[in-house]
Amino acid sequence: MFNPSEEPLLTPTLQARRREALTPIIAGLIGIVLAILFLFGSRARLQTAATEGYDQAQRHVNSLKAELEQLNSAGKQLSDVQRQLDLEQQLEAAQSRLKDWEERFHYARDIGMMNFPILILNVVLALTAMTASYCVASPKIIEGKLIDPIIPELKSKLGTLRLDVINQRQLLRTLDAQIQTAIQRSKYLAGTRPLAEWRAKARRLNAVVTLFRAENARFRGVDPESIIAFRQRSSIEFPTVPDEGFELPIELGPLEEEFKSLRLEFPGPAFRAEQFVAAGGEV
């Protein structure tokens, strides 16, 4: 739409654009013309086919009527009665087909009468589509540069998608570190045997109870032996627990293998944020 002679600074760019657009424009025009001609010819052929079908159905009905009248005018015999029944059934079916073809014929005739206006409508629609496509593109020349408004929008979307990629990678790295920490912590806790030598710890806890009674009595200024409840040695009963360590869940092994395989499939960073900003992205 721009004349290279009016924009000498953009002459190479405009000429290159025209060469690039020449092939799709010619191909698009040929396709539009062929499509419109095909629709026009199809509607015209529809009327011809409907007329031929209607005429053929009419001739079939007329031949059956003539044969039936000829049979009725002749002397009737037993075989003629059966023949008459067959002809009546055939005539009924033929009349039904004739009615269908008559409806098709009227429809095709109406379409044929509107064929030329529909052709004009198709041409108008094609021109409207071409105009709309140009209006959507709406290229402009600003300060000696050919600007396509779609390109800044696409760059903005591209920048947003790249930032989403960076954020998702960061989330994946954080999740990867958390999963590795959880797996190592599970293995560590399973091998620490926190309940080992629990009997010695229970005895020390019982001794703490006796010491607490003595300190409590000393703070109150009384003799622990004078307190009847303190004369009996207290003993805390603990349930018997095994000394073995904990076992890791059976499901942890397959989950760890799946996690390792996923880490191998995870690609390395395709670009860094600094490189993205240096390339002209908008953060």
Sequence and secondary structure as in RCSB ss.txt:
>XXXX:A:sequence
MFNPSEEPLLTPTLQARRREALTPIIAGLIGIVLAILFLFGSRARLQTAATEGYDQAQRHVNSLKAELEQLNSAG
KQLSDVQRQLDLEQQLEAAQSRLKDWEERFHYARDIGMMNFPILILNVVLALTAMTASYCVASPKIIEGKLIDPI
IPELKSKLGTLRLDVINQRQLLRTLDAQIQTAIQRSKYLAGTRPLAEWRAKARRLNAVVTLFRAENARFRGVDPE
SIIAFRQRSSIEFPTVPDEGFELPIELGPLEEEFKSLRLEFPGPAFRAEQFVAAGGEV
>XXXX:A:secstr
   GGG GGGHHHHHHHHHHHHHHHHHHHHHHHHHHHHHHHHHHHHHHHHHHHHHHHHHHHHHHHHHHHHHHHS 
  HHHHHHHHHHHHHHHHHHHHHHHHHHHHHHHHHHHHTHHHHHHHHHHHHHHHHHHHHHHH  EEETTEEE TH
HHHHHHHHHHHHHHHHHHHHHHHHHHHHHHHHHHHHHHHHHH TTTTHHHHHHHHHHHHHHHHHHHHHHHT  GG
G GGGSS          SS     TTHHHHHHHHHHHHHHS   S  HHHHHHTT   
